[in-house]
Amino acid sequence: MDTPGRVTPRFKIHWHVLLIHFPISLFAGASGFQILHLFIAPISFELATNVTLLGGTIMMIPTTWTGWLTWKKNYKGAKIMLFKRKIG
């Protein structure tokens, strides 16, 4: 039973699903900065590429961790072809 003023969450947050798209967008952004650097050639695009690549690489750590936890908890570490391909 809900108490007044208290919000109960309806849905459970799946962190891996939220986190997986962030590094992908950073790597795509780094590619865009490299293309701009080729045509326009200011040094700032090179720096932007390095920063976004570093950010994407750092974000892969929690993404991998949450994926492993989700795989172990929700799927009981199933070793089916889908997970073998994604993990590989």
N, C-alpha and C positions, 0 to 999 in steps of 0.2 A: 504494500500500500504506500502510495506517495504521500510525503508530508508537504504541507504548503511551503512554497519558496524553494523547494529542492527539485532539481532537474535530474531525471534519470535518462541516461543515454539509450537511444533506440538501437543504434548500430554500433558494432565493434569496429574500431579503426584497424585497418590492415596496413601497417606501416610499410611493409615491403612494396606493396602496390603503389603507395604514394611516393616512396623514395626512388623507385626504379626509373621513373621518368625524368627526374631532376638531373642525374648525371648524363643521361642521353641527350637532354636539351643543351647541357653545357658543352658536350663534345660537338654537337651540331653547330652551336654558336662559335666554337673555336674554328671550325671549318669556314664559317662565314667570314670571320675576321681574317683568316688567311687569304681568302679570295679577295677581300677588300684591300689587303696589304699588297697583293700582286698588282692590282690595277691602280691604286691611289698612292701606295708606298710610304705613308708616314710611319714613323717608328712606333706610334701609339697603338697601331693595330697589331704589331708584333708583341708588344707587352700585353695587350688584351687577350691575345691567343694564349700566351703562357699562363696568365692568371686563370682563364677559364679551363684550360687543361689541368692545371693544378687543383682547382676547385672540383672538377669532375672526378679526378683521381681520388681525392680525399673523400668525396661523397660515396665512392664505391665501397668504402669500409663499412659504414652502417647499412648500406644496401645489401651487401653480402651477408652481414650478420643477421639482419632481419629475415632475409630469404632462407638462411639455414635454420633459424628458429621456427619459421612458419612451416618449412618442410618437415622438420622433426615433430612438431606439435600437431599440426593439422593432418599431415599425410603419413605420419608414423615412420618417416624415413624410407618410404617406398622407393624401390630401385627399378622403376618402370622406365621405358625408353624415353618418355618425355622429360623426366627429371635427369636422366643420364645425359641427354643432349643439352639441356639448359645448364647443368652444372659443368659439363665439359666445355 
